[in-house]
Amino acid sequence: MAPGLTREAEERRLNYAAHIRYWRRNLKTFLPHQYTGNDCNRMTLAAFIISALDILGDLPAALSQEEREGYIDWVYRCQLPGGGFRPAPATDLGPLRNPENQIWDPFHVAGTFFALLILVNLGDDLEKVKRREILQWLTKLQRSDGGFGETVGENDRVEGGNDSRFGFMAAAVRWMLRGNLEGPVDGVPDIDVDAFVRCVQVAETYDGGLSEAPYHEAHGGFTSCAISALYFLDRLPRKQTDGRPRGLRNMPMTLHWLASRQTLTLDEEDAADTYSDETDSAATCHDSHSFMKLHNFPSSRGKLSFQNQPPVHAELKWVGMNGRENKIGDTCYAYWVCAPLKLLEHLHIIDPKPIRRWLLDRTQHLVGGFGKLPGDHPDPQHSFLGLMVLSMFGEAGLQNVDTALCITEKAKKHLESLPWRRKLLGLDDKGEA
């Protein structure tokens, strides 16, 4: 039985066999045709698949050594000559690449972040990663306000969105390649950590959450990414100050806002159309509208997954998590809310049992995986984040995970054990990263 969970919470179990089949299908067969438009996100999807199988403990059995080496080679083929990784092979210009057209095949922060996660999960030593070049590129990716974009375009113009998702990925890449060291390392300059912290501070809202920009609405995804970035940069609040700027100027209010994301509005009839909402844009797409929305394709098997369950209204047996005020429960926000609570060492202020029941009773699908909402087809993003939450809650049979990196603790320890990284951080054989 999972630690901290009673027998009552064990009423519905995680269907391990179905989840393993689901992720193996994603790994070794074609994805549904609805994913055609997401070819540019292939590195992201691959990272979800590989990490999910590792969380389920099935990765060694799912891959032969030859397949593992093939996937590693595929990731390295997406590494660009100057350092970073592209998010998919689609932009690879091959021998036709030249200084004039390379702008159409740029380094990409998400591509680089997820590429590194895949390599770490597969046990690679990252020796072929162009680490110095990536760290130099990160300094160019930072805007004057301290935030980060997605890529660098013509005349070193920072392109893409301007919210904490990109700061999170930049901070994670930095941590993987140089740890918490601040300032120049081996002649490679550092990002402006203080400026990023100030960027997070100005995005803090009156109610304790964090938004994509000053005076915008607080959002669970942006809050989670900002707090994870501060964690990687060692700039979360401390009881004793050290003179360095730190994020979250009112942590009790932030904790209150996160805990308030629990909701009983769980079903489709409670949902509002947010496609025209002022907080949705092509740059942020934080509701996953452009990533993958399979609710438009009704699933009879999905409905069977929860049709015999009692109604949920006004009951506390099932509690979902939303990302903003007055929104319905959504599988991914169980992660975006619980992750920062755990990083802030306050996950205990919410009850995991009704959240676990909602995931297993409402969005766990008969064919494996999790949907965004009850009845939705499973998709890699929500299926992966659902597993992350259950592992954070101590679900029996799942591997322990690193909350911020979104990989197993075993994979993180592999990264921390790499000789080049230990040497860079000045660690002896008994030291810790």
C-alpha positions in Angstrom: 0.0 0.0 0.0 1.3 3.5 -0.8 2.7 5.4 2.1 0.1 7.8 3.7 -2.8 6.2 1.8 -5.6 4.3 3.6 -7.4 1.2 2.3 -10.4 3.5 1.3 -8.1 5.3 -1.1 -7.2 1.9 -2.7 -10.7 1.4 -4.0 -9.6 2.0 -7.5 -6.1 0.9 -8.6 -3.7 2.1 -11.2 -4.1 -0.2 -14.1 -0.4 -0.9 -14.6 -0.8 -3.4 -17.5 -3.0 -1.0 -19.5 -0.6 2.0 -18.9 2.4 0.0 -20.0 0.5 -1.1 -23.1 -0.5 2.5 -23.8 3.0 3.8 -23.5 4.6 1.0 -25.5 2.1 1.6 -28.3 3.1 5.3 -28.3 6.8 4.3 -28.4 6.7 1.6 -31.1 3.7 2.4 -33.3 2.3 5.4 -35.1 0.5 8.0 -33.0 -3.1 8.8 -33.9 -3.5 10.9 -37.0 -4.6 13.9 -34.8 -0.9 14.2 -33.8 0.2 15.0 -37.4 0.1 18.7 -36.6 2.3 18.1 -33.6 5.4 16.9 -35.5 7.2 20.0 -34.4 6.8 18.7 -30.8 8.3 15.3 -31.4 11.1 15.7 -28.9 8.6 16.6 -26.3 6.4 13.6 -27.0 9.4 11.3 -27.0 10.5 12.6 -23.6 7.0 12.0 -22.2 7.0 8.5 -23.5 10.5 7.5 -22.3 10.0 9.1 -18.9 6.6 7.5 -18.4 8.0 4.0 -19.1 10.8 4.7 -16.7 8.3 5.8 -14.0 6.4 2.6 -14.6 9.6 0.6 -14.2 9.2 -0.8 -17.7 11.9 1.0 -19.6 14.5 -1.8 -19.4 12.0 -4.4 -20.6 10.5 -2.1 -23.3 13.8 -1.4 -25.1 16.5 -3.7 -26.4 20.1 -2.4 -26.2 20.0 -1.8 -29.9 16.8 0.2 -29.7 18.2 2.2 -26.8 21.3 3.1 -28.8 19.1 3.9 -31.8 17.0 6.4 -29.8 20.2 8.0 -28.4 21.5 8.4 -32.0 18.2 9.9 -33.1 18.4 12.6 -30.3 22.0 13.4 -31.2 21.0 13.8 -34.9 18.8 16.7 -33.7 21.8 18.5 -32.1 22.7 21.5 -34.2 26.3 22.3 -35.2 26.5 25.3 -32.9 25.2 23.5 -29.8 21.5 23.2 -28.9 18.9 20.8 -30.1 16.0 21.2 -32.6 12.6 20.2 -31.3 12.0 17.7 -34.1 13.8 16.4 -37.2 11.4 18.2 -39.5 13.6 21.4 -39.7 16.8 19.5 -40.4 18.2 21.0 -43.6 21.0 18.6 -43.8 23.9 19.5 -46.2 21.8 22.4 -47.6 22.1 24.2 -44.3 24.1 27.5 -44.6 24.4 30.9 -42.8 21.5 32.3 -44.8 18.9 29.6 -44.1 20.0 28.4 -40.6 17.5 30.8 -39.1 14.8 28.3 -40.1 16.6 25.5 -38.1 17.5 27.2 -34.8 18.4 26.0 -31.3 15.2 25.6 -29.3 15.0 25.7 -25.5 12.2 23.1 -25.3 14.0 20.9 -27.8 17.2 21.1 -25.8 15.5 20.5 -22.4 13.6 17.4 -23.6 16.6 16.1 -25.6 18.7 16.2 -22.4 16.0 14.4 -20.4 15.7 11.6 -23.0 19.5 11.1 -23.0 19.6 11.0 -19.2 16.7 8.6 -19.1 18.4 6.3 -21.6 21.7 6.3 -19.6 23.8 8.3 -21.9 26.9 10.1 -20.5 26.2 13.4 -22.3 29.8 13.4 -23.5 28.6 14.3 -27.1 26.4 17.1 -25.9 28.0 20.5 -26.8 27.7 21.7 -23.3 29.8 24.9 -23.5 27.9 26.1 -26.6 24.5 25.4 -25.0 25.5 27.4 -21.9 26.7 30.3 -24.0 23.5 30.2 -26.0 21.4 30.4 -22.8 22.9 33.9 -22.1 21.7 35.1 -25.5 18.2 33.6 -24.9 17.7 35.9 -21.9 15.8 39.1 -22.4 16.6 42.5 -20.9 13.8 42.1 -18.4 15.4 38.8 -17.1 13.0 36.4 -18.7 13.7 33.9 -21.4 12.4 33.2 -24.9 12.2 30.1 -27.0 15.0 30.7 -29.6 17.3 33.4 -31.0 16.4 34.8 -34.4 18.0 37.3 -36.8 20.3 39.9 -35.3 20.2 38.0 -32.0 16.6 38.9 -31.4 15.0 36.7 -28.8 11.9 35.0 -30.2 8.9 33.2 -28.8 6.8 33.5 -25.7 7.8 35.5 -22.6 6.6 33.5 -19.6 8.0 31.3 -16.9 7.8 28.1 -19.0 10.9 29.1 -20.9 12.7 30.3 -17.8 12.0 26.9 -16.2 13.5 25.0 -19.1 16.5 27.4 -19.3 17.1 27.0 -15.6 16.8 23.2 -15.8 19.2 23.0 -18.8 21.7 25.2 -16.8 21.4 23.0 -13.7 21.9 19.8 -15.7 25.0 21.2 -17.4 26.6 23.2 -14.6 24.7 22.6 -11.4 24.1 25.6 -9.0 27.5 27.3 -9.7 27.0 31.0 -10.2 29.2 33.2 -12.4 31.6 32.2 -15.2 32.6 28.6 -15.3 35.6 27.5 -17.5 35.4 30.8 -19.3 31.6 30.4 -20.1 29.5 33.3 -18.8 26.4 32.7 -16.7 22.9 33.9 -17.1 21.8 36.9 -15.1 20.2 35.0 -12.2 19.3 38.1 -10.2 17.4 39.5 -13.2 15.4 36.4 -13.7 14.4 36.4 -10.0 13.2 40.0 -10.4 11.3 38.9 -13.5 9.5 36.3 -11.3 8.8 38.8 -8.6 7.1 41.3 -10.8 4.8 38.5 -12.1 3.6 37.7 -8.6 -0.1 38.6 -8.3 -2.2 40.1 -5.5 -3.7 36.7 -4.6 -0.4 34.9 -4.3 -0.1 33.1 -7.7 2.2 33.9 -10.5 1.3 35.1 -14.0 3.0 35.2 -17.4 3.6 38.9 -17.0 2.9 41.8 -14.6 -0.8 42.5 -14.0 -1.9 39.3 -15.7 -4.1 36.6 -14.1 -2.3 34.1 -11.9 -2.0 30.7 -13.5 -1.1 27.2 -12.2 1.3 26.3 -15.0 3.2 29.6 -14.8 3.3 29.4 -11.0 4.7 25.9 -11.1 7.3 26.7 -13.8 8.5 29.8 -11.9 8.9 27.9 -8.6 10.7 25.0 -10.3 13.1 27.5 -12.0 13.8 29.2 -8.6 14.4 25.7 -7.2 17.0 25.0 -9.9 18.7 28.3 -9.3 18.7 27.9 -5.5 16.6 31.1 -5.2 13.5 29.8 -3.3 12.7 31.6 0.0 14.9 30.9 3.0 14.4 31.6 6.6 17.8 33.1 6.8 18.6 35.7 4.1 22.0 35.7 2.3 21.7 39.0 0.5 20.7 37.5 -2.8 17.2 38.3 -4.3 14.8 35.4 -3.9 11.4 34.8 -5.4 8.0 34.5 -3.7 7.8 37.6 -1.5 4.6 36.3 0.2 4.9 32.6 0.5 1.9 32.1 2.8 -0.3 33.8 0.2 1.3 31.6 -2.6 0.6 28.5 -0.6 -3.0 29.6 0.0 -3.5 30.2 -3.7 -2.1 26.8 -4.6 -4.3 25.0 -2.1 -7.3 26.9 -3.4 -6.9 25.3 -6.8 -8.8 22.3 -5.5 -12.3 22.2 -7.0 -15.5 20.2 -7.3 -16.3 21.5 -10.7 -15.1 18.5 -12.6 -17.4 17.8 -15.5 -17.9 19.0 -19.0 -21.1 20.9 -18.3 -19.1 23.1 -15.9 -16.6 24.1 -18.5 -16.4 27.4 -20.2 -15.0 27.9 -23.7 -11.6 29.6 -23.2 -10.5 29.6 -26.9 -11.3 33.3 -27.1 -10.2 34.1 -23.5 -7.8 37.0 -23.2 -5.2 34.8 -21.5 -5.0 32.3 -24.4 -2.6 33.1 -27.2 -0.4 31.4 -29.7 2.6 32.3 -27.6 1.3 30.8 -24.4 -1.3 28.1 -25.3 -1.2 27.1 -21.7 -4.6 25.3 -21.9 -3.0 22.9 -24.4 -5.4 23.9 -27.1 -2.8 23.9 -29.8 -0.8 21.0 -28.3 -3.5 18.3 -28.4 -7.2 18.5 -27.7 -8.8 15.0 -28.2 -12.0 15.9 -26.4 -13.3 16.9 -29.8 -13.3 13.2 -30.6 -15.8 11.5 -28.3 -14.6 8.2 -26.7 -17.2 5.7 -25.7 -14.6 3.6 -23.9 -13.5 6.7 -22.0 -17.1 7.2 -20.8 -17.2 3.6 -19.7 -14.1 4.4 -17.5 -16.3 6.4 -15.1 -20.0 6.0 -16.0 -20.7 3.7 -13.0 -19.2 6.0 -10.5 -21.6 8.1 -8.3 -22.1 11.8 -9.1 -19.3 14.0 -7.9 -21.1 17.3 -7.2 -21.0 18.4 -3.6 -18.9 15.4 -2.6 -15.4 15.5 -1.3 -14.5 12.0 -2.3 -13.3 13.3 -5.7 -11.4 16.6 -5.9 -9.8 17.9 -9.0 -7.3 20.7 -9.5 -7.7 23.7 -11.7 -5.2 26.2 -13.1 -7.2 29.4 -12.6 -10.1 30.8 -10.7 -13.5 29.4 -11.7 -12.1 26.7 -14.0 -12.9 23.0 -14.0 -10.6 20.2 -12.8 -7.9 19.1 -15.3 -5.5 16.2 -15.0 -2.4 18.2 -15.8 -3.1 20.8 -13.1 -2.9 18.1 -10.5 0.8 18.2 -11.3 1.2 22.0 -11.9 -0.3 22.6 -8.4 1.2 19.7 -6.4 4.7 20.1 -7.8 5.3 23.6 -6.4 3.7 22.6 -3.1 6.2 19.7 -2.8 9.2 21.9 -3.9 8.1 24.4 -1.2 7.9 21.5 1.3 4.2 22.0 1.9 2.5 19.2 0.0 1.0 18.2 3.3 -1.5 21.1 3.3 -3.7 19.3 0.7 -5.2 15.8 1.1 -3.9 13.5 -1.7 -6.6 10.9 -1.3 -9.5 12.7 -3.2 -7.1 13.9 -5.8 -5.8 10.4 -6.4 -9.4 9.1 -6.6 -10.3 11.7 -9.2 -7.3 10.7 -11.3 -8.0 7.0 -11.1 -11.9 7.2 -11.2 -12.4 10.1 -13.6 -9.6 10.5 -16.1 -7.8 7.1 -16.1 -8.7 5.5 -19.4 -9.6 1.9 -20.0 -6.9 1.6 -22.7 -4.3 3.1 -20.4 -3.1 6.7 -19.9 -5.1 9.7 -18.6 -7.3 12.1 -20.4 -7.4 15.9 -19.8 -11.1 15.6 -18.7 -13.4 12.7 -17.8 -14.2 10.9 -21.0 -11.3 12.3 -23.0 -9.0 10.1 -25.0 -5.6 9.7 -23.2 -2.8 11.8 -24.6 0.9 11.8 -23.7 1.0 15.1 -21.9 -1.8 14.4 -19.4 -1.0 10.7 -19.2 2.6 11.5 -18.2 1.7 14.2 -15.7 -0.9 12.0 -14.1 1.8 9.4 -13.4 4.0 12.1 -12.0 1.4 13.1 -9.5 0.7 9.5 -8.4 4.4 8.9 -7.9 4.7 12.1 -5.9 1.8 10.7 -3.7 3.8 7.5 -3.1 1.8 5.2 -5.4 3.0 1.6 -4.9 4.8 0.1 -7.9 5.8 3.4 -9.4 9.4 4.6 -9.4 10.2 7.6 -7.2 10.4 10.8 -9.3 12.3 14.1 -9.1 9.5 16.6 -8.9 11.2 19.5 -10.8 13.1 17.5 -13.5 10.1 15.2 -14.3 12.4 12.1 -14.4 12.9 9.3 -12.0 15.2 9.7 -9.0 17.3 6.9 -10.5 17.8 8.8 -13.8 18.7 12.0 -11.8 21.3 10.1 -9.8 22.8 8.9 -13.1 23.1 12.5 -14.3 24.7 13.5 -11.0 27.2 10.6 -11.2 28.6 11.6 -14.6 32.4 12.2 -14.2 32.5 15.4 -16.2 29.8 16.9 -14.1 31.3 15.9 -10.8 34.7 17.3 -11.9 33.0 20.6 -12.9 31.3 20.9 -9.5 34.5 20.0 -7.7 33.1 16.8 -6.1 35.0 13.9 -4.8 33.8 10.3 -4.9 31.8 10.9 -1.7 30.4 14.3 -2.5 26.9 15.2 -3.5 25.6 17.4 -6.3 
